[in-house]
Amino acid sequence: MCPDNSEKQCCLRSPKLDKTSSIHAINASYSLCRPLYSASFVEGRLDDHKAVYLDQTMAYLEAPFVDLGSTFTIACWVKLLPSNPYLKPILFSDNGGYSNGQFWFGIDADNKLLFENSITITSFRKEVDEPLHENLWLHVAVSLTTSNELLFYINGLKHLSSSISWQSPSTGPYAIGQFYIPSESKYVYFHGFLSDLYLFSRALSAEEIGKIMGTY
């Protein structure tokens, strides 16, 4: 379940969101995100949940822009499938190009959770030390606090706390499962399943992340 008191939409499941939390997202059944190429919706972890399957070719979802503001939380269930050792993006905002403040949240070539954003020509990249397992549903999240502290969570447990500079994107859309590498002038794509993707315009506590996981 999402937290109480709905505002907008959940990504890949029912629209029940918290007005006080400024939660934003997209629900497949409400046509608010657009599957491109071979992206396809399938049954998720639970009977009433949807997931999207992305095959690492050119498949991804295009999602409407929402303003994350000065603090945020991005949370999602992921199920990685074996793939070439390459970047596996969950959420990406191009925001008009690398020099204008783009960001992406995803998994690196060693299956480690990461977050990277750019401000003008400076890039800020943080990643956890522990790799994610393949072929298992795992809950991942990244959160930025009011003190610019970046927090990662895997299955509700905090894995990294680090200071970072942040510039919220000002334009859209977002891409789910796609990321553009400026230095190589090419796109890379996620391989596996994504479900219950949430965007909050505030930093959630560990207990709140547990609630959207369904463990509280």
Secondary structure, DSSP 8 states (H G I E B T S, - for coil): ---SS--S--BTS-----GGGTEE---GGGT-SEEETT-EEEE-SSTT-EEEEEESSS-EEEE-----TTSEEEEEEEEE----SS-EEEEEE-TTSGGG--EEEEE-TTSEEEEEEEETTEEEEEEEEEE--SSSEEEEEEEE-TT-EEEEEETTEEEEEEE-------S--EEESEEEETTTTEEEE-EEEEEEEEEESS---HHHHHHHHT--
